[in-house]
Amino acid sequence: MIIHTSACILMLPLCWNPILGQLPTTNIYTLDLRANEQKVLLNNLTFLTDFNHTGYNNQPYFSNSNELYIVSDYQSAGLTDILHLDLGEKKITRITATEEGEYSPVYIQSNNEISVVRQGIPEDGKTAQVLWLYPADRSEFGECPVPEIENLGYYLWLTKDKIAMFLVDQPSELILYDLRLDTRTHIDSDVGRCLQKDRNGNLYYIKMGEQQNTIVNYDIYLGRSREVIQSLPNQLDFAILPNNFLIAAEDSVVKVYNPLDEVGWKEVTDLKGGGIELISRIAVSNNKIAIVSVDP
């Protein structure tokens, strides 16, 4: 269990108003991970978010195996900020304290920055969701590197210049944005929220279908897609382990898929005995995974 021991860090607010909504009760756990080319082992289920166990705790991101960024409404119910959890020191640091909601934190080591999706209401009354970059030392308020895109739902850094972006639309659109060239390339439509990359830098996402959803691999250099495997039933999230296995969950059961194995999804562990009924997200480091449990 993480103990809160550090002071919050305040960020200067913009002129947008907060978007308050009914957020589900979600909690985050970690498991120790051992993986090789043949199998995956998970153990030592640890509850991280007892400090906000009746609130919203979601979208975990490992900057390393002992440091986790999460989205939480710990300080203001219904309004999300970014927290940094030091798993070794068992300490929490509040990264943002703004009037807007922040989501999807990613630590960018090369620039010592934290990227997020910032949500607010511009003057014309339309909901805006933009990519925002904060300096990790919180020395200033940061900037929006792609101000023309205001319907950003989720994103993934593929390289320091290329970003895969899930755009909220009808239907949803997946694009590849090049920061250096200031260009956008359409990849697909009707896709799920989850964006991942393998150790070769290729993009993975879920293609939505009428009867079933499929995990797709997209080569960002050749511009080619191929189907990998059907996603698990009613599951819009997955991750990629260091051994290139896919990992996902069906209710409380964690499963993996070896791309070199034609057998399909295999069960690793069932976490129902730990009080977990539904796993909605998974994040991965070299020797840990974090899962998000949705309370019934």
C-alpha positions in Angstrom: 0.0 0.0 0.0 1.3 3.5 -0.9 1.4 6.0 1.9 0.9 9.7 1.1 3.9 11.6 2.5 4.7 14.5 0.1 3.2 17.9 -0.5 1.1 18.6 -3.6 2.6 20.6 -6.5 0.3 23.3 -7.8 0.1 24.3 -11.5 -1.2 27.6 -12.7 -4.7 27.2 -14.1 -5.8 28.2 -17.6 -9.1 30.0 -18.2 -11.0 26.9 -19.0 -13.7 25.6 -16.6 -13.6 22.0 -15.2 -15.6 19.3 -16.9 -17.2 17.4 -14.0 -18.7 14.0 -14.7 -19.7 10.9 -12.8 -16.5 8.9 -12.8 -16.6 5.2 -11.9 -14.9 3.8 -8.8 -11.6 2.2 -10.0 -8.5 1.0 -8.1 -5.0 0.0 -9.1 -3.0 -3.1 -8.2 0.4 -4.3 -9.2 1.7 -7.9 -9.7 5.3 -9.0 -10.0 6.1 -10.2 -13.6 8.4 -12.9 -14.8 8.4 -13.6 -18.5 10.5 -15.5 -21.0 10.0 -16.8 -24.5 7.9 -19.7 -23.3 5.8 -18.5 -20.3 4.6 -15.7 -18.1 4.3 -15.8 -14.3 2.4 -13.3 -12.2 2.3 -13.1 -8.4 2.3 -10.9 -5.3 -0.9 -8.9 -5.9 -0.5 -5.5 -4.2 -3.2 -2.9 -3.6 -1.9 0.6 -4.4 -4.8 3.0 -4.1 -6.2 2.5 -0.6 -5.6 6.3 -0.2 -8.6 6.8 -2.6 -10.3 3.5 -2.6 -13.8 4.9 -3.1 -12.7 7.2 -5.9 -11.3 7.2 -9.5 -7.8 5.8 -10.0 -6.9 4.9 -13.6 -4.6 5.0 -16.6 -1.4 3.8 -14.9 1.9 4.4 -16.7 5.3 3.0 -15.6 8.3 5.4 -16.1 10.3 2.5 -14.6 9.5 -0.5 -12.5 9.4 1.5 -9.3 7.7 4.6 -10.5 4.1 4.9 -11.7 2.1 7.8 -12.9 -1.7 7.6 -12.6 -4.9 9.6 -13.1 -6.8 10.2 -9.9 -9.6 12.4 -8.3 -7.9 12.0 -4.9 -8.1 15.7 -4.0 -11.2 16.8 -5.9 -14.0 14.2 -6.5 -14.8 14.1 -10.2 -11.9 16.2 -11.3 -8.8 14.3 -12.3 -5.1 15.2 -11.7 -1.9 13.3 -12.3 -0.2 11.6 -9.3 3.3 10.1 -9.2 3.6 6.9 -7.0 7.1 6.0 -5.9 6.6 2.2 -5.2 10.0 1.9 -3.5 9.7 4.8 -1.1 5.9 4.3 -0.8 5.3 8.0 -1.5 2.8 10.0 -3.5 3.5 13.3 -5.2 0.7 15.3 -6.8 1.9 16.5 -10.2 -1.0 18.7 -11.3 -3.6 20.7 -9.4 -5.6 22.5 -12.1 -9.1 23.5 -12.9 -9.1 21.2 -15.8 -9.0 17.4 -16.0 -5.8 15.6 -17.1 -5.6 12.1 -18.4 -3.2 9.6 -20.0 0.1 10.6 -18.4 3.4 9.6 -20.1 6.9 10.4 -18.9 9.2 11.4 -21.8 12.7 10.7 -20.6 14.5 12.3 -23.6 12.9 15.7 -22.8 12.2 15.2 -19.1 8.6 16.0 -19.8 5.2 14.6 -18.9 2.6 14.5 -21.7 -1.1 14.3 -20.9 -4.5 14.8 -22.5 -6.0 18.0 -21.0 -9.7 18.5 -21.0 -11.6 21.8 -20.8 -14.2 24.1 -22.3 -13.0 26.8 -24.7 -14.9 30.0 -25.3 -17.2 28.6 -28.0 -18.6 26.1 -25.6 -17.3 23.0 -27.3 -15.4 20.4 -25.2 -11.7 20.5 -26.1 -9.2 17.7 -25.4 -5.6 18.5 -26.4 -2.2 17.1 -26.0 -0.2 19.0 -23.3 3.5 18.8 -22.3 4.5 19.7 -18.8 8.2 20.0 -17.7 8.8 17.1 -15.3 10.4 19.5 -12.8 7.1 21.5 -12.8 9.1 24.7 -13.3 6.5 26.1 -15.7 3.0 25.5 -17.0 4.0 23.8 -20.3 2.6 24.0 -23.7 0.3 22.4 -26.3 2.4 21.1 -29.2 -0.5 20.4 -31.5 -3.1 23.1 -30.8 -5.1 22.3 -34.0 -6.2 18.9 -32.7 -8.9 19.5 -30.0 -10.6 16.1 -30.1 -7.8 13.9 -28.8 -9.0 10.9 -26.8 -5.8 8.8 -26.4 -2.3 8.8 -27.8 1.0 6.9 -28.0 4.5 8.1 -28.6 6.0 5.9 -31.3 9.2 7.9 -31.7 10.2 11.3 -30.4 8.5 12.9 -33.5 5.7 10.4 -34.3 2.5 10.1 -32.3 -0.4 7.7 -32.8 -3.6 9.6 -32.0 -7.1 8.3 -31.3 -9.5 11.1 -32.3 -12.9 11.3 -30.8 -15.3 11.4 -33.7 -18.2 9.6 -35.4 -16.6 7.2 -36.3 -13.4 7.4 -34.2 -10.2 7.9 -36.3 -6.7 6.7 -35.8 -4.0 9.0 -37.2 -0.2 9.2 -37.2 1.0 12.7 -36.4 4.5 13.8 -37.3 5.6 16.7 -35.1 8.7 17.4 -37.1 6.9 17.6 -40.5 3.6 18.9 -39.0 1.7 16.2 -41.0 -1.1 13.8 -40.2 -1.6 10.4 -41.9 -4.9 8.5 -41.6 -4.4 4.9 -40.4 -7.9 3.6 -39.7 -11.5 4.3 -38.5 -13.7 2.6 -36.0 -10.9 1.7 -33.6 -10.7 1.1 -29.9 -9.0 3.4 -27.3 -6.0 1.1 -26.7 -2.7 2.0 -28.5 0.4 -0.1 -27.8 3.8 -0.7 -29.5 6.0 -3.7 -29.6 9.8 -3.9 -29.1 10.3 -3.2 -32.8 8.3 0.1 -32.6 5.2 -1.2 -34.5 1.8 0.1 -33.5 -0.9 -2.2 -32.2 -4.6 -1.2 -31.8 -8.1 -2.8 -31.8 -10.2 -2.7 -34.9 -13.9 -2.7 -34.0 -16.2 -5.1 -35.9 -19.9 -5.9 -36.0 -19.4 -9.4 -34.7 -15.9 -9.3 -33.2 -13.0 -7.0 -32.5 -9.5 -7.7 -33.8 -6.1 -6.6 -32.6 -4.1 -5.1 -35.6 -0.4 -4.5 -36.1 0.5 -1.4 -38.1 4.0 -0.9 -39.5 4.6 2.8 -39.2 7.4 2.8 -41.8 5.8 0.7 -44.5 2.2 1.9 -43.8 0.9 -1.7 -43.7 -1.6 -3.4 -41.4 -2.1 -7.0 -40.5 -4.6 -8.8 -38.2 -3.0 -10.4 -35.2 -5.7 -12.1 -33.2 -9.3 -11.5 -32.0 -9.4 -9.5 -28.8 -11.0 -11.0 -25.7 -14.8 -10.6 -25.4 -16.0 -7.2 -24.2 -12.4 -6.1 -23.7 -11.0 -2.9 -25.3 -7.6 -2.9 -23.5 -4.4 -4.9 -23.8 -0.7 -4.4 -23.4 2.6 -5.9 -24.7 5.0 -7.7 -22.4 8.8 -7.4 -22.7 8.9 -10.9 -24.4 6.4 -9.5 -27.0 3.5 -11.5 -25.7 0.1 -9.7 -25.7 -1.6 -9.5 -22.3 -5.3 -8.8 -21.6 -8.0 -9.8 -19.2 -11.5 -11.4 -19.4 -13.4 -10.2 -16.4 -11.0 -11.2 -13.5 -8.9 -13.6 -15.6 -5.5 -12.5 -17.0 -4.5 -14.1 -20.3 -1.6 -13.9 -22.6 -1.0 -14.6 -26.3 2.3 -15.5 -27.9 2.4 -14.2 -31.5 4.6 -17.2 -32.4 2.0 -19.6 -31.1 -1.2 -20.4 -33.0 -3.0 -21.8 -29.9 -4.5 -18.4 -28.9 -5.1 -16.8 -25.6 -3.9 -18.7 -22.5 -4.9 -18.1 -18.9 -2.1 -17.0 -16.5 -4.0 -16.3 -13.3 -7.5 -15.5 -12.0 -7.6 -12.6 -9.6 -11.2 -13.1 -8.4 -9.8 -14.5 -5.1 -8.2 -11.1 -4.5 -11.5 -9.3 -4.7 -11.2 -8.3 -8.4 -14.2 -8.8 -10.6 -13.4 -6.8 -13.7 -10.0 -5.7 -15.0 -10.4 -2.7 -17.4 -6.7 -1.7 -18.1 -3.2 -3.2 -17.9 0.2 -1.4 -17.9 3.6 -3.1 -18.1 7.1 -2.5 -17.0 10.1 -4.9 -17.1 9.2 -6.8 -14.0 5.7 -5.6 -13.0 2.3 -5.1 -14.3 -0.4 -2.7 -13.1 -4.1 -3.5 -13.4 -7.1 -1.3 -13.0 -10.1 -2.9 -11.3 -13.6 -1.6 -11.8 -15.7 -1.8 -8.6 -19.2 -3.4 -9.2 
